[in-house]
């Protein structure tokens, strides 16, 4: 296979992944909220305490917020700056895959794995989303890889070369010769273990204790099977882990004494073991996301497991997929992005298979058939959904503009893969083509979704009425994208704080509502605010709150902006 072609195609895939990344609005709830936290961090230059509407936002740690805030310091508070860290962490994960596969197997497998990874639908989606999982995946992948090398290094024993007195690495008879001893240099077992625990520490600072669980549940069964459990443990590793997380945890705990209890009980135990956070799903919830999120490569990877029982590296890759998948399936909290860290393992399986001529050709044809079916469905999608009464016309218009082009790309890729199944380089490019085409063709659809799930258009209607002194008041109304595009905090009158979609703020409603420095207000405060005078105000209210809108209009206010979610009234100076 042409190495230069693979390198060029990898560059093309990466470029395609980046196209139009900042051209559509931030979506509520997650993107708008996370983007606003980053905007406030950049505005205050406080890279320790995440804030949402000025209040502590401790639902997630600091790493992604700090990364997007740093991007906003350079690029301004834009969609590109908010999404850029997710894209860069995705590229960094692809580089990790190349590094790992090249050390274990070879250059060709490394390039194939990186291309497969970057052309997976789930990877594409979360590389362009203001959410933590691409960053978390990078650190988890680094830890899992480092633990693998630590175990392999444990199985290398020192020996003295006869007649030379030179110490060399020699693998024990039970090691299976998975790696040549030289490939484990220069770190050695302890160095790899320290690297793994450092990566876990940064993972914890990205999304919490799940970054501890995932690498360990993959590495422990492998280390036990290889009789090298000691490779996962190092006092130096634990020290580095503590050094990584302790400064931020200490700083937050000083400011918020109940922080650790909230993180360990609410955000970890309750999320995984109970239904308290209302994110449950069936035990098979992740099956379509695992298969569809990696299609067509999930189908190719299915043919890669024949050697897993006698190939230690493939056994590790299999554990990397199966054990976390079972872990999340049994969890009471389920979201599609949770299995993003499994996508690199599928890509590695594809890279490993790509030299197996007989099985690869069969796998390519099966994957191409799946892509062919997908292409037919996409081509037919516009005419099908136009007759569905419950689908918003805005979405129908977006699908009409995007789905046909996506479908044609999928059909072209499938046909080329079938025709050139025995040409490894062309088949690889053909199977990656459908997902590569999505950023090029999906912008009309993404803009349509933005019209329904973002307040950018509403804010553009409000901005002509704003002055530096204008107070924006939300009447049981708030969204992260609204605050992000306004570039300021809102005062929010609410009975429970649910508008913030923050478990921490909701659970600490009483404390914030009683704090005059907080942006959160009790409902009875609203009447006093309406009766006060002189300060210009704009009131934002839910469109479906007919009673509230009548109350505002009875005072002589008229709407200055509206969309399907909110309406804005004002400017108002009181009576």
C-alpha positions as CSV (number, residue, x, y, z in Angstrom):
1,X,0.0,0.0,0.0
2,X,1.3,3.5,-0.9
3,X,2.5,5.1,2.3
4,X,2.6,8.6,0.7
5,X,-1.0,8.2,-0.4
6,X,-2.1,7.3,3.1
7,X,-0.3,10.3,4.6
8,X,-2.0,12.6,2.0
9,X,-5.4,11.0,2.6
10,X,-5.0,11.4,6.4
11,X,-4.4,15.1,5.8
12,X,-7.5,15.4,3.6
13,X,-9.6,13.7,6.2
14,X,-8.4,16.1,8.9
15,X,-9.1,19.1,6.7
16,X,-12.6,17.9,5.9
17,X,-13.2,17.4,9.6
18,X,-12.4,21.1,10.2
19,X,-14.6,22.6,7.6
20,X,-17.5,24.9,8.7
21,X,-16.7,24.2,12.4
22,X,-17.6,27.7,13.4
23,X,-20.3,28.4,10.8
24,X,-23.4,27.4,12.8
25,X,-24.7,28.6,16.2
26,X,-24.1,27.0,19.6
27,X,-26.9,24.6,20.4
28,X,-28.7,24.6,23.7
29,X,-28.5,23.1,26.2
30,X,-24.9,21.6,26.3
31,X,-23.1,23.7,23.7
32,X,-24.6,27.0,24.8
33,X,-24.0,26.3,28.5
34,X,-20.4,25.1,28.1
35,X,-19.6,27.9,25.7
36,X,-20.9,30.5,28.1
37,X,-18.9,29.0,31.0
38,X,-15.8,29.4,28.8
39,X,-16.8,32.9,27.8
40,X,-17.2,34.0,31.4
41,X,-13.8,32.4,32.3
42,X,-12.1,34.3,29.5
43,X,-13.9,37.5,30.5
44,X,-12.9,37.3,34.2
45,X,-9.5,35.7,33.6
46,X,-10.3,33.3,36.5
47,X,-9.0,30.0,35.3
48,X,-9.9,28.2,38.5
49,X,-13.6,28.7,39.2
50,X,-16.0,27.8,36.3
51,X,-19.0,30.1,36.4
52,X,-22.4,30.1,34.7
53,X,-24.3,33.4,34.8
54,X,-21.8,34.4,37.5
55,X,-22.6,31.4,39.8
56,X,-20.1,28.6,40.4
57,X,-20.7,25.8,37.9
58,X,-19.2,22.7,39.4
59,X,-21.0,20.1,37.3
60,X,-17.7,19.5,35.4
61,X,-14.0,20.3,36.2
62,X,-11.8,22.8,34.5
63,X,-9.8,21.5,31.6
64,X,-12.2,22.0,28.7
65,X,-13.5,25.3,30.0
66,X,-9.9,26.5,30.4
67,X,-9.0,25.3,26.8
68,X,-12.0,27.2,25.2
69,X,-11.4,30.2,27.4
70,X,-7.8,30.3,26.1
71,X,-9.0,30.0,22.6
72,X,-11.5,32.9,23.2
73,X,-8.6,35.1,24.5
74,X,-7.2,34.8,21.0
75,X,-10.2,34.4,18.7
76,X,-12.9,36.2,20.8
77,X,-16.1,34.6,22.1
78,X,-17.0,32.8,18.9
79,X,-18.4,29.4,17.9
80,X,-15.0,28.6,16.4
81,X,-13.2,29.3,19.7
82,X,-15.7,27.3,21.7
83,X,-15.5,24.2,19.4
84,X,-11.8,24.4,18.6
85,X,-10.5,22.5,21.7
86,X,-12.7,19.5,20.9
87,X,-11.3,19.4,17.4
88,X,-7.7,19.7,18.6
89,X,-8.2,17.0,21.2
90,X,-9.6,14.7,18.5
91,X,-6.6,15.3,16.3
92,X,-4.3,14.6,19.3
93,X,-6.1,11.3,19.9
94,X,-5.5,10.4,16.2
95,X,-1.8,11.1,16.8
96,X,-1.8,8.8,19.9
97,X,-3.3,6.0,17.8
98,X,-0.6,6.4,15.2
99,X,2.1,6.4,17.9
100,X,0.6,3.3,19.5
101,X,-0.1,1.3,16.4
102,X,3.3,2.1,14.9
103,X,5.1,0.9,18.0
104,X,3.1,-2.3,18.2
105,X,2.5,-3.2,14.6
106,X,3.9,-0.8,12.0
107,X,3.5,2.4,10.0
108,X,0.8,1.2,7.6
109,X,-1.4,0.0,10.5
110,X,-0.8,3.4,12.2
111,X,-2.0,5.4,9.3
112,X,-5.0,3.2,8.6
113,X,-6.1,3.4,12.3
114,X,-5.9,7.2,12.3
115,X,-7.9,7.5,9.1
116,X,-10.5,5.1,10.4
117,X,-10.8,7.0,13.7
118,X,-11.2,10.4,12.1
119,X,-13.9,9.1,9.7
120,X,-16.2,7.7,12.3
121,X,-19.6,9.5,12.7
122,X,-19.4,9.7,16.5
123,X,-15.9,11.0,16.4
124,X,-17.0,13.6,13.8
125,X,-19.9,14.7,15.9
126,X,-18.1,15.2,19.1
127,X,-15.0,16.7,17.5
128,X,-17.3,19.6,16.5
129,X,-19.3,20.0,19.7
130,X,-18.6,22.1,22.7
131,X,-18.6,19.2,25.1
132,X,-15.9,17.4,27.2
133,X,-15.8,14.0,25.7
134,X,-13.2,14.5,23.0
135,X,-10.8,15.9,25.6
136,X,-11.7,13.1,28.1
137,X,-11.2,10.5,25.4
138,X,-7.7,11.8,24.7
139,X,-6.6,11.4,28.3
140,X,-8.3,8.0,28.7
141,X,-6.7,6.7,25.5
142,X,-3.3,7.9,26.7
143,X,-3.7,6.1,30.0
144,X,-4.9,2.9,28.4
145,X,-2.0,2.8,26.0
146,X,0.5,3.6,28.8
147,X,-0.8,0.8,31.0
148,X,-0.4,-1.6,28.0
149,X,3.2,-0.7,27.6
150,X,3.7,-0.8,31.4
151,X,2.4,-4.4,31.5
152,X,4.6,-5.4,28.5
153,X,7.6,-3.7,30.1
154,X,7.0,-5.7,33.3
155,X,7.4,-8.9,31.3
156,X,10.9,-7.8,30.2
157,X,13.6,-9.0,32.6
158,X,17.2,-7.8,32.8
159,X,19.9,-10.1,31.6
160,X,23.6,-9.8,31.0
161,X,24.8,-10.3,27.5
162,X,27.3,-13.1,27.5
163,X,30.9,-11.9,27.3
164,X,30.0,-8.2,27.1
165,X,28.7,-7.4,30.6
166,X,26.0,-5.3,28.9
167,X,22.5,-5.4,30.4
168,X,19.8,-6.1,27.8
169,X,16.0,-6.5,28.0
170,X,14.8,-10.0,27.5
171,X,11.2,-11.1,27.4
172,X,10.1,-13.9,29.7
173,X,8.8,-17.1,28.1
174,X,5.2,-16.3,29.1
175,X,5.2,-12.9,27.4
176,X,4.3,-14.1,24.0
177,X,6.7,-11.7,22.2
178,X,4.0,-9.1,21.7
179,X,6.6,-6.3,21.6
180,X,10.3,-6.2,21.0
181,X,12.1,-5.0,24.2
182,X,13.5,-1.9,22.4
183,X,10.1,-0.6,21.7
184,X,9.5,-0.2,25.5
185,X,12.4,2.2,25.9
186,X,13.0,4.8,27.2
187,X,10.4,4.8,30.0
188,X,10.4,1.3,31.4
189,X,7.6,-0.1,33.5
190,X,7.6,2.7,36.1
191,X,7.8,5.4,33.5
192,X,4.8,4.0,31.6
193,X,2.8,3.7,34.9
194,X,3.6,7.2,35.9
195,X,2.5,8.5,32.4
196,X,-0.8,6.5,32.8
197,X,-1.6,8.0,36.2
198,X,-0.6,11.5,34.9
199,X,-3.1,11.1,32.0
200,X,-5.8,9.9,34.5
201,X,-5.2,13.0,36.6
202,X,-5.8,15.3,33.6
203,X,-8.8,13.1,32.7
204,X,-10.3,13.7,36.2
205,X,-9.8,17.4,35.7
206,X,-11.7,17.1,32.4
207,X,-14.8,15.1,33.5
208,X,-14.3,13.6,36.9
209,X,-13.7,10.2,38.4
210,X,-14.8,8.3,35.3
211,X,-11.3,8.9,34.0
212,X,-10.0,6.7,36.8
213,X,-12.5,3.9,36.2
214,X,-12.2,3.4,32.5
215,X,-8.4,2.9,32.1
216,X,-8.3,0.6,35.1
217,X,-11.3,-1.7,34.1
218,X,-9.5,-2.2,30.8
219,X,-6.0,-2.7,32.1
220,X,-6.7,-4.8,35.2
221,X,-8.1,-7.9,33.5
222,X,-5.2,-7.7,30.9
223,X,-2.6,-7.3,33.6
224,X,-4.1,-10.2,35.6
225,X,-4.0,-12.5,32.5
226,X,-0.5,-11.5,31.8
227,X,0.5,-12.0,35.5
228,X,1.8,-8.4,35.7
229,X,-0.7,-6.6,37.9
230,X,2.2,-4.9,39.7
231,X,2.7,-2.9,36.5
232,X,-0.4,-0.8,37.1
233,X,0.7,0.4,40.5
234,X,3.4,2.9,41.3
235,X,3.9,5.2,44.2
236,X,5.5,7.6,41.8
237,X,2.4,7.3,39.6
238,X,0.1,8.1,42.5
239,X,2.3,11.0,43.5
240,X,2.1,12.5,40.0
241,X,-1.7,11.9,39.9
242,X,-2.0,13.8,43.2
243,X,0.2,16.6,41.9
244,X,-2.0,17.0,38.8
245,X,-5.3,17.2,40.5
246,X,-4.6,18.5,44.0
247,X,-4.0,22.2,43.3
248,X,-7.4,22.7,41.5
249,X,-9.3,20.5,43.9
250,X,-7.8,22.4,46.9
251,X,-8.5,25.8,45.4
252,X,-12.2,24.9,44.6
253,X,-12.7,23.2,48.0
254,X,-11.5,26.4,49.8
255,X,-14.1,28.4,47.9
256,X,-16.8,25.8,48.0
257,X,-16.5,23.5,51.0
258,X,-19.0,20.9,49.8
259,X,-17.4,20.5,46.4
260,X,-15.9,17.0,47.1
261,X,-19.2,15.7,48.5
262,X,-21.0,17.0,45.4
263,X,-18.5,15.5,43.0
264,X,-18.2,12.1,44.6
265,X,-21.8,11.6,45.6
266,X,-24.0,13.4,43.2
267,X,-21.9,13.5,40.0
268,X,-20.4,10.1,40.4
269,X,-22.3,7.6,42.6
270,X,-25.8,8.9,41.8
271,X,-25.0,9.3,38.1
272,X,-23.8,5.7,37.8
273,X,-25.8,3.8,40.4
274,X,-29.2,5.6,40.6
275,X,-31.8,7.2,38.4
276,X,-31.6,10.5,40.3
277,X,-30.2,12.4,37.3
278,X,-32.9,11.1,34.9
279,X,-30.4,9.8,32.2
280,X,-31.4,6.2,32.2
281,X,-31.8,3.9,29.2
282,X,-32.2,0.2,28.3
283,X,-29.3,-2.2,28.7
284,X,-28.9,-2.2,24.9
285,X,-28.9,1.6,24.7
286,X,-25.3,1.8,23.5
287,X,-25.5,-1.0,20.9
288,X,-26.7,1.2,18.0
289,X,-24.3,4.0,19.0
290,X,-21.4,1.5,19.1
291,X,-22.2,0.1,15.7
292,X,-23.6,3.2,14.0
293,X,-21.2,5.6,15.7
294,X,-18.3,3.8,14.1
295,X,-19.9,2.7,10.8
296,X,-18.5,1.5,8.4
297,X,-15.4,0.7,10.5
298,X,-17.4,-1.2,13.2
299,X,-18.3,-3.7,10.5
300,X,-14.7,-4.0,9.4
301,X,-13.5,-4.5,13.0
302,X,-15.9,-7.4,13.4
303,X,-13.6,-9.4,11.2
304,X,-10.5,-8.6,13.2
305,X,-10.9,-10.8,16.2
306,X,-9.8,-14.1,14.9
307,X,-6.3,-13.5,16.4
308,X,-7.3,-12.0,19.6
309,X,-6.8,-15.1,21.7
310,X,-3.2,-15.5,20.7
311,X,-2.3,-11.9,19.9
312,X,-1.9,-10.0,23.2
313,X,-2.2,-6.6,21.6
314,X,-5.5,-7.5,20.0
315,X,-6.7,-9.1,23.3
316,X,-6.1,-5.7,24.9
317,X,-8.0,-3.9,22.1
318,X,-10.9,-6.3,22.6
319,X,-10.9,-5.6,26.3
320,X,-10.8,-1.9,25.6
321,X,-14.1,-2.2,23.7
322,X,-16.0,-4.9,25.6
323,X,-15.3,-4.0,29.3
324,X,-16.2,-0.3,29.1
325,X,-19.2,-1.1,26.9
326,X,-20.6,-3.4,29.6
327,X,-19.7,-0.9,32.3
328,X,-21.7,1.9,30.6
329,X,-24.5,-0.5,29.7
330,X,-25.0,-1.4,33.4
331,X,-24.8,2.2,34.5
332,X,-28.0,4.1,35.3
333,X,-26.6,7.2,33.4
334,X,-26.5,6.9,29.6
335,X,-25.6,9.4,26.9
336,X,-24.2,8.6,23.4
337,X,-20.9,10.5,24.0
338,X,-20.0,8.2,26.9
339,X,-18.6,5.6,24.4
340,X,-16.4,8.0,22.5
341,X,-13.3,6.5,24.2
342,X,-14.2,3.1,22.6
343,X,-13.9,4.5,19.0
344,X,-10.0,4.5,19.1
345,X,-10.0,0.8,19.9
346,X,-12.3,0.0,16.9
347,X,-9.9,2.0,14.8
348,X,-6.9,0.0,16.1
349,X,-8.7,-3.2,15.2
350,X,-9.3,-1.9,11.7
351,X,-5.6,-1.0,11.4
352,X,-4.6,-4.5,12.5
353,X,-6.9,-6.2,10.1
354,X,-5.8,-4.1,7.1
355,X,-2.8,-6.4,6.2
356,X,-4.9,-9.5,6.3
357,X,-5.8,-9.8,2.5
358,X,-8.4,-12.5,2.7
359,X,-10.4,-11.2,5.7
360,X,-9.9,-7.5,4.7
361,X,-11.6,-7.9,1.3
362,X,-14.6,-9.6,2.9
363,X,-14.8,-7.0,5.6
364,X,-14.6,-4.2,3.0
365,X,-17.4,-5.6,0.9
366,X,-19.7,-6.1,4.0
367,X,-19.0,-2.5,5.2
368,X,-19.6,-1.2,1.7
369,X,-23.0,-2.8,1.6
370,X,-24.0,-1.1,4.8
371,X,-22.8,2.2,3.4
372,X,-24.8,1.6,0.3
373,X,-27.9,1.1,2.3
374,X,-27.2,4.2,4.2
375,X,-26.7,6.2,1.0
376,X,-30.0,5.0,-0.4
377,X,-31.7,6.0,2.8
378,X,-30.1,9.5,2.7
379,X,-31.1,10.0,-0.9
380,X,-34.7,9.0,-0.1
381,X,-34.8,11.0,3.2
382,X,-36.1,14.4,1.8
383,X,-39.1,12.9,0.1
384,X,-39.9,10.7,3.1
385,X,-39.8,13.4,5.8
386,X,-41.7,16.0,3.7
387,X,-44.8,14.0,4.3
388,X,-44.3,13.7,8.1
389,X,-46.5,16.3,9.8
390,X,-44.6,16.4,13.1
391,X,-41.3,17.4,11.6
392,X,-40.6,21.1,11.7
393,X,-40.5,22.7,8.2
394,X,-37.2,24.3,9.1
395,X,-35.6,20.9,9.6
396,X,-37.3,19.6,6.4
397,X,-35.7,22.4,4.5
398,X,-32.3,21.6,6.0
399,X,-32.6,17.9,5.2
400,X,-33.6,18.7,1.7
401,X,-30.5,20.7,1.1
402,X,-28.0,18.3,2.9
403,X,-29.3,14.7,2.7
404,X,-29.1,14.3,-1.1
405,X,-25.4,15.3,-1.2
406,X,-24.6,13.1,1.7
407,X,-26.4,10.2,0.1
408,X,-24.6,10.6,-3.2
409,X,-21.2,10.7,-1.3
410,X,-22.2,7.5,0.5
411,X,-23.3,5.7,-2.7
412,X,-20.1,6.8,-4.4
413,X,-17.9,5.5,-1.6
414,X,-19.8,2.2,-1.3
415,X,-19.5,1.5,-5.0
416,X,-15.8,2.4,-5.1
417,X,-15.1,0.2,-2.1
418,X,-16.9,-2.8,-3.6
419,X,-15.2,-2.3,-7.0
420,X,-11.7,-1.9,-5.5
421,X,-12.0,-4.1,-2.4
422,X,-8.6,-5.7,-3.1
423,X,-6.9,-2.3,-3.4
424,X,-6.2,-1.5,0.2
425,X,-5.5,2.2,-0.3
426,X,-8.5,3.0,-2.6
427,X,-10.9,0.9,-0.5
428,X,-9.8,2.8,2.7
429,X,-10.4,6.1,1.0
430,X,-13.7,5.0,-0.4
431,X,-15.0,3.8,3.0
432,X,-14.0,7.1,4.7
433,X,-15.6,9.2,2.0
434,X,-19.2,9.3,3.3
435,X,-18.3,10.7,6.8
436,X,-15.7,13.1,5.2
437,X,-18.5,14.5,3.1
438,X,-20.7,15.4,6.1
439,X,-18.9,18.6,7.1
440,X,-19.0,19.7,3.4
441,X,-22.7,19.0,2.9
442,X,-24.4,19.3,6.3
443,X,-24.1,23.0,6.9
444,X,-27.7,23.8,5.7
445,X,-29.0,21.1,8.1
446,X,-26.9,22.4,11.0
447,X,-28.1,25.9,10.4
448,X,-31.7,24.7,10.4
449,X,-31.1,22.9,13.7
450,X,-29.5,26.1,15.0
451,X,-32.7,28.0,14.2
452,X,-34.5,25.7,16.6
453,X,-31.9,25.1,19.3
454,X,-30.0,28.4,19.6
455,X,-30.9,31.9,20.7
456,X,-28.4,33.6,18.4
457,X,-31.2,35.0,16.2
458,X,-33.2,36.2,19.2
459,X,-30.2,38.0,20.6
460,X,-29.6,39.7,17.3
461,X,-33.1,41.2,17.6
462,X,-32.4,42.3,21.1
463,X,-29.0,43.9,20.7
464,X,-30.2,47.2,19.1
465,X,-32.0,48.0,22.3
466,X,-29.1,47.2,24.6
467,X,-26.9,49.8,26.3
468,X,-24.1,49.2,28.8
469,X,-26.6,50.1,31.6
470,X,-29.4,47.8,30.4
471,X,-30.4,45.1,32.8
472,X,-31.6,41.8,31.1
473,X,-34.1,39.9,33.3
474,X,-35.2,36.3,32.6
475,X,-38.6,35.4,33.9
476,X,-38.1,31.7,34.4
477,X,-36.1,32.0,31.3
478,X,-32.4,31.4,30.6
479,X,-30.2,29.6,28.1
480,X,-26.5,29.3,27.8
481,X,-26.5,30.4,24.1
482,X,-28.6,33.5,25.0
483,X,-26.1,34.6,27.6
484,X,-23.2,33.7,25.3
485,X,-24.5,35.9,22.4
486,X,-25.6,38.7,24.7
487,X,-22.1,38.7,26.2
488,X,-23.4,39.4,29.7
489,X,-25.1,37.8,32.7
490,X,-28.9,37.8,33.1
491,X,-30.9,38.2,36.3
492,X,-33.2,35.2,36.4
493,X,-36.4,35.0,38.5
494,X,-37.1,31.4,39.1
495,X,-38.7,29.1,41.7
496,X,-36.1,26.3,41.4
497,X,-33.2,27.2,39.0
498,X,-34.0,24.5,36.5
499,X,-33.5,26.9,33.6
500,X,-29.7,26.6,34.2
501,X,-29.6,22.8,33.5
502,X,-27.0,22.6,36.2
503,X,-27.4,19.9,38.9
504,X,-25.1,22.0,41.2
505,X,-27.1,25.2,40.8
506,X,-30.4,23.4,41.2
507,X,-29.3,21.6,44.3
508,X,-28.0,24.8,45.8
509,X,-30.9,27.0,44.8
510,X,-31.7,28.3,48.3
511,X,-28.1,29.4,48.8
512,X,-27.9,31.3,45.5
513,X,-31.4,32.8,45.8
514,X,-30.5,34.3,49.2
515,X,-27.2,35.7,48.0
516,X,-27.7,39.3,46.7
517,X,-24.5,38.9,44.7
518,X,-26.0,36.0,42.8
519,X,-27.8,36.4,39.4
520,X,-30.6,34.0,40.6
521,X,-33.7,35.6,42.2
522,X,-36.8,34.2,43.8
523,X,-40.1,34.8,41.9
524,X,-41.3,37.5,44.4
525,X,-38.3,39.7,43.6
526,X,-39.7,40.2,40.1
527,X,-42.6,42.4,41.2
528,X,-40.2,44.7,43.0
529,X,-38.0,44.9,40.0
530,X,-41.0,45.7,37.7
531,X,-42.1,48.5,40.1
532,X,-38.6,50.1,40.5
533,X,-37.7,52.9,38.1
534,X,-34.9,54.5,36.1
535,X,-32.7,51.5,35.2
536,X,-33.4,50.4,31.6
537,X,-34.5,46.7,31.5
538,X,-35.4,44.1,29.0
539,X,-37.5,41.1,30.2
540,X,-37.1,37.7,28.5
541,X,-40.0,35.3,29.0
542,X,-40.9,31.9,27.7
543,X,-43.1,32.2,24.6
544,X,-45.6,29.7,26.0
545,X,-46.0,31.7,29.3
546,X,-49.2,33.4,28.2
547,X,-50.1,34.7,31.6
548,X,-46.7,36.3,32.1
549,X,-46.8,37.9,28.7
550,X,-50.2,39.4,29.4
551,X,-48.8,40.8,32.7
552,X,-46.0,42.5,30.9
553,X,-48.2,43.9,28.1
554,X,-50.6,45.3,30.7
555,X,-47.8,47.6,31.9
556,X,-47.5,49.0,28.4
557,X,-44.5,46.8,27.3
558,X,-44.4,45.4,23.8
559,X,-42.3,42.6,22.4
560,X,-39.1,43.6,20.7
561,X,-37.9,40.1,19.8
562,X,-39.3,36.6,19.7
563,X,-38.7,33.1,18.5
564,X,-40.2,29.7,19.2
565,X,-38.8,29.6,22.7
566,X,-38.6,33.1,24.2
567,X,-40.0,36.6,23.7
568,X,-38.2,39.8,24.9
569,X,-40.1,42.9,26.1
570,X,-38.7,46.4,26.7
571,X,-36.7,48.5,27.1
572,X,-38.5,49.3,30.4
573,X,-37.6,52.0,32.9
574,X,-40.2,51.3,35.5
575,X,-43.3,53.1,36.6
